[in-house]
Amino acid sequence: MGSGHPSAYDVPTTTYLEYPSNIGSDIKHWISFAAFDFKNRDRKTLDIALYIPGDALSTSYKSDYETSAMGSMGAAAPAMTKAIRENGGLNIDAFKDVMGAAAAGLKSEGKKVGLLKAGAKANVKFEGAKAIMERDQGAVLNPYIVAAYKGPSDLRSHEFTFQMLPQNEAESKVCTKIATAFKESMLPSHRGGDSQTAPSMLFGYPDEFEITFKVNGKALPQTSNNPLFKIGRSVLTGCDLDFATENTPLFFDNTQNPVSISMKLSFMELEVIYREKISKGY
C-alpha cells in the first residue's frame, strides 16, 4: 500500500514494505525506517517496517578527553582559576600577584626545581643531562597533567542485522524489494552518468533516514522518560547482504528467488549528541 508523500520530482508514491507480514498484528514491536530526499526533505523515498533484531537495542555515549601537561604554569593554575572566578577575569596586576604567590609557595623547593630545570635545558645539547640531574636530586618536575575536554569528536552509529526467511516465493520477492530499497537510498544518484557523449560530473547526495522504534505498537516518547533511546536523523553507511542459506544457495522451486536473505544495515547519525538532547529522548 502507498504511504509516501506526493513527489516534487514526478516520481511514484513511496510503497510501504514490511517483514514479516504480520507486523502490527501478531508482532507488537518493530522498527520503522523512513528515508527522505536530501534536497527535498519532505519527500519520502522509503517506508519500511521490520522486526526488532537482537542487536538493535544498543547505543553508546562518549565524551572525549586528552591529557594535557601544563608544566610550570600548573603550580599557579588553582590561584589563577580562583582569581578569574572572583574578579570575572584576570588583569595584568592580578596575574603578577598570582605568579608571585606561586613562586613564594615553591620557595622551599626552589633550589631543587632550578637544578631540574637546568638539567632539562641542558638536555637539548647534552643528551642524558636531564636524567642525570633527576637521579642526582631523586625527583622529577611535576608536569601538572590534567584531563582536558576535547569537545564532541565522534558521531553515534547503529547497526541492525536482519535474517529474513520468506515462507514462499511472494514473500521472497517482498524481501528482495526491501533490500533493493535500502541499496537505492544509501547510494548517490548519477543522472546522465551513463551517457557516452555527455557523462555527468556530479553525484547527488544519498537519502537521509529517520529510524523509529515501535514498542507495543507505539513510538517511544520524545522526552527524558524514554525507557530506551531515540536515534537521530542518520545516513546509511553500509548494507551487507548474504543470499545463501547456511552457505548453500537455495531458491524456491523453479524460481530465482532466494530462500533466505541476511541483511546488515549500518547507520551514522548526522549530529553530535549533547546534554540538552537527553531531555528529548536521545
C-alpha positions as CSV (number, residue, x, y, z in Angstrom):
1,M,0.0,0.0,0.0
2,G,1.2,3.5,-0.7
3,S,2.1,5.7,2.3
4,G,4.6,8.2,0.9
5,H,4.2,11.9,0.2
6,P,3.5,13.2,-3.3
7,S,6.7,13.6,-5.2
8,A,8.1,17.0,-6.0
9,Y,10.1,15.4,-8.9
10,D,7.3,13.5,-10.6
11,V,8.2,10.1,-9.3
12,P,5.8,7.3,-8.0
13,T,4.5,7.4,-4.5
14,T,6.6,5.6,-1.9
15,T,5.5,2.0,-1.4
16,Y,5.2,0.7,2.1
17,L,7.0,-2.6,2.7
18,E,7.3,-4.8,5.7
19,Y,8.8,-8.1,7.0
20,P,7.3,-10.2,8.4
21,S,3.8,-9.6,7.0
22,N,2.2,-9.7,10.5
23,I,3.9,-6.6,11.9
24,G,1.3,-4.7,13.9
25,S,-1.0,-7.6,14.4
26,D,0.9,-10.6,15.8
27,I,4.2,-8.7,16.1
28,K,3.8,-5.8,18.5
29,H,7.4,-4.4,18.4
30,W,9.1,-3.2,15.2
31,I,11.4,-0.6,13.7
32,S,10.2,1.9,11.1
33,F,12.7,3.1,8.5
34,A,11.8,6.2,6.5
35,A,14.2,7.8,4.0
36,F,13.9,11.3,2.6
37,D,15.4,13.0,-0.4
38,F,18.4,15.2,0.7
39,K,17.4,18.3,-1.3
40,N,13.6,18.0,-0.6
41,R,13.4,16.6,3.0
42,D,9.7,16.4,2.9
43,R,9.8,13.9,0.1
44,K,9.7,10.3,1.5
45,T,11.6,7.9,-0.7
46,L,11.5,4.7,1.5
47,D,8.9,3.4,4.0
48,I,9.8,0.0,5.6
49,A,8.9,-1.7,8.8
50,L,11.0,-4.6,10.1
51,Y,11.0,-6.7,13.3
52,I,13.4,-5.6,16.0
53,P,16.5,-7.8,15.8
54,G,18.7,-8.8,18.7
55,D,21.4,-6.3,18.1
56,A,19.1,-3.3,17.7
57,L,18.7,-2.1,21.2
58,S,22.2,-0.9,21.9
59,T,23.8,2.5,21.6
60,S,26.7,4.4,23.1
61,Y,27.5,7.9,24.5
62,K,31.1,9.2,24.5
63,S,32.9,12.2,26.0
64,D,36.5,12.6,24.7
65,Y,39.3,13.9,26.9
66,E,43.0,14.2,26.4
67,T,45.9,14.5,28.9
68,S,47.4,18.0,28.9
69,A,50.7,18.8,30.7
70,M,50.6,22.4,32.0
71,G,54.2,22.4,33.1
72,S,55.3,25.2,35.4
73,M,52.1,27.1,34.9
74,G,50.3,24.3,36.6
75,A,51.5,25.5,40.0
76,A,49.7,28.8,39.5
77,A,46.6,27.2,38.0
78,P,44.4,27.0,41.2
79,A,45.2,30.6,42.1
80,M,44.5,31.8,38.6
81,T,41.2,29.9,38.5
82,K,40.2,31.5,41.7
83,A,41.1,35.0,40.6
84,I,39.2,34.6,37.3
85,R,36.1,33.4,39.1
86,E,36.2,36.1,41.8
87,N,37.0,39.0,39.5
88,G,35.4,37.9,36.3
89,G,38.7,38.0,34.6
90,L,42.5,38.2,35.1
91,N,44.2,41.5,34.5
92,I,48.0,42.2,34.5
93,D,48.3,43.2,38.1
94,A,46.3,40.2,39.3
95,F,48.4,37.9,37.1
96,K,51.6,39.3,38.7
97,D,50.2,38.7,42.2
98,V,49.2,35.1,41.3
99,M,52.6,34.3,39.9
100,G,54.3,35.9,42.8
101,A,52.3,33.8,45.2
102,A,53.0,30.6,43.3
103,A,56.8,31.4,43.3
104,A,56.7,32.0,47.0
105,G,54.9,28.7,47.6
106,L,57.7,26.9,45.7
107,K,60.5,28.7,47.6
108,S,61.3,25.7,49.8
109,E,61.8,23.6,46.6
110,G,63.3,26.4,44.6
111,K,66.9,25.2,44.5
112,K,65.9,21.6,43.5
113,V,63.4,22.9,40.9
114,G,66.1,25.2,39.5
115,L,68.6,22.3,39.1
116,L,66.0,20.1,37.5
117,K,65.0,22.9,35.0
118,A,68.7,23.4,34.2
119,G,69.1,19.7,33.5
120,A,66.1,19.8,31.2
121,K,67.5,22.8,29.3
122,A,71.0,21.3,29.1
123,N,69.5,18.1,27.7
124,V,69.0,19.8,24.4
125,K,72.7,19.9,23.7
126,F,73.9,17.2,26.1
127,E,71.7,14.1,25.8
128,G,71.2,12.5,29.2
129,A,71.7,15.6,31.3
130,K,68.1,15.7,32.3
131,A,68.1,12.1,33.5
132,I,71.4,12.6,35.4
133,M,70.1,15.6,37.3
134,E,66.8,13.8,38.1
135,R,68.7,10.8,39.6
136,D,71.0,13.1,41.5
137,Q,68.1,15.0,43.1
138,G,65.9,12.0,43.4
139,A,63.0,13.9,41.9
140,V,61.3,14.9,38.7
141,L,59.4,18.0,37.8
142,N,55.7,17.9,38.3
143,P,54.2,18.1,34.8
144,Y,50.8,19.1,36.3
145,I,48.9,16.7,34.0
146,V,45.1,17.4,33.7
147,A,42.3,15.9,31.8
148,A,41.3,18.5,29.1
149,Y,37.9,18.1,27.5
150,K,38.2,17.9,23.7
151,G,34.6,18.5,22.9
152,P,32.4,16.3,20.6
153,S,34.7,14.3,18.3
154,D,32.5,11.5,17.0
155,L,29.0,10.7,15.8
156,R,26.9,7.8,17.1
157,S,26.5,4.7,14.9
158,H,23.9,2.0,15.0
159,E,23.7,-1.4,13.3
160,F,20.9,-3.8,12.7
161,T,21.2,-7.4,11.4
162,F,18.0,-8.9,9.9
163,Q,17.6,-12.5,9.0
164,M,14.7,-12.7,6.5
165,L,13.3,-16.2,5.9
166,P,10.4,-15.9,3.5
167,Q,7.8,-18.6,3.5
168,N,7.1,-18.6,-0.2
169,E,8.0,-17.0,-3.5
170,A,5.8,-14.0,-3.0
171,E,7.3,-13.2,0.4
172,S,10.8,-13.7,-1.1
173,K,10.0,-11.0,-3.7
174,V,9.0,-8.6,-0.9
175,C,12.3,-9.2,0.9
176,T,14.2,-8.6,-2.3
177,K,12.3,-5.3,-2.7
178,I,13.2,-4.3,0.8
179,A,16.9,-5.0,0.2
180,T,16.8,-3.1,-3.1
181,A,15.1,-0.1,-1.5
182,F,17.9,0.2,1.1
183,K,20.6,-0.1,-1.6
184,E,19.0,2.7,-3.6
185,S,18.6,5.0,-0.7
186,M,22.2,4.7,0.5
187,L,23.8,5.3,-2.8
188,P,24.3,8.6,-4.7
189,S,22.3,9.5,-7.8
190,H,24.2,10.0,-11.1
191,R,21.7,11.1,-13.7
192,G,23.2,11.2,-17.2
193,G,26.2,9.3,-16.0
194,D,25.7,6.5,-18.5
195,S,25.7,8.8,-21.4
196,Q,28.7,8.2,-23.7
197,T,28.5,11.7,-25.2
198,A,27.9,13.9,-22.1
199,P,28.6,12.0,-18.9
200,S,27.6,13.7,-15.7
201,M,30.4,15.1,-13.5
202,L,28.2,15.3,-10.4
203,F,26.8,12.8,-7.9
204,G,23.6,13.6,-6.0
205,Y,23.6,13.1,-2.2
206,P,22.1,9.9,-0.9
207,D,18.9,9.9,1.2
208,E,18.7,10.6,4.9
209,F,16.9,8.3,7.3
210,E,14.5,8.6,10.3
211,I,14.6,5.4,12.4
212,T,11.8,4.9,14.9
213,F,11.3,2.1,17.5
214,K,7.7,1.0,17.9
215,V,7.0,-0.9,21.2
216,N,3.6,-2.3,21.7
217,G,2.5,-0.5,18.6
218,K,3.5,3.0,19.8
219,A,6.5,5.2,19.1
220,L,8.8,5.8,22.1
221,P,8.3,9.1,23.9
222,Q,10.5,12.0,22.8
223,T,11.2,13.1,26.4
224,S,13.6,12.1,29.2
225,N,11.0,9.4,30.1
226,N,12.1,7.4,27.0
227,P,12.9,3.9,28.5
228,L,15.2,3.2,25.6
229,F,16.7,5.8,23.3
230,K,15.9,7.8,20.2
231,I,18.1,7.7,17.1
232,G,18.8,11.0,15.4
233,R,18.5,11.6,11.6
234,S,21.0,9.3,10.0
235,V,22.7,8.2,6.8
236,L,23.1,4.6,5.7
237,T,26.8,3.8,5.5
238,G,26.7,0.1,4.9
239,C,24.3,-2.6,3.5
240,D,25.8,-6.1,3.7
241,L,23.7,-8.8,2.0
242,D,24.0,-12.6,2.0
243,F,21.6,-14.6,-0.1
244,A,22.9,-18.0,0.8
245,T,21.2,-20.3,3.3
246,E,23.9,-21.7,5.7
247,N,26.5,-21.3,3.0
248,T,24.3,-23.1,0.5
249,P,22.5,-21.4,-2.4
250,L,18.8,-22.3,-2.1
251,F,15.9,-20.9,-4.2
252,F,12.2,-21.6,-4.3
253,D,11.3,-24.2,-6.8
254,N,11.6,-23.1,-10.5
255,T,12.4,-19.5,-9.5
256,Q,15.4,-17.3,-8.9
257,N,14.0,-16.1,-5.6
258,P,16.3,-16.9,-2.6
259,V,15.1,-18.9,0.4
260,S,16.8,-16.5,2.8
261,I,18.3,-13.0,2.9
262,S,20.7,-11.8,5.6
263,M,20.9,-8.0,5.7
264,K,23.2,-5.9,7.9
265,L,22.5,-2.2,8.0
266,S,25.0,0.3,9.4
267,F,23.8,3.9,10.1
268,M,25.6,7.0,11.3
269,E,23.8,10.0,12.9
270,L,24.2,13.4,11.3
271,E,24.5,15.4,14.5
272,V,26.5,15.1,17.7
273,I,24.7,14.2,21.0
274,Y,24.8,17.0,23.7
275,R,23.2,17.3,27.1
276,E,20.0,19.1,26.1
277,K,19.1,16.3,23.7
278,I,18.7,13.8,26.5
279,S,15.5,15.6,27.6
280,K,14.2,14.9,24.0
281,G,14.6,11.1,24.4
282,Y,18.1,10.6,22.9
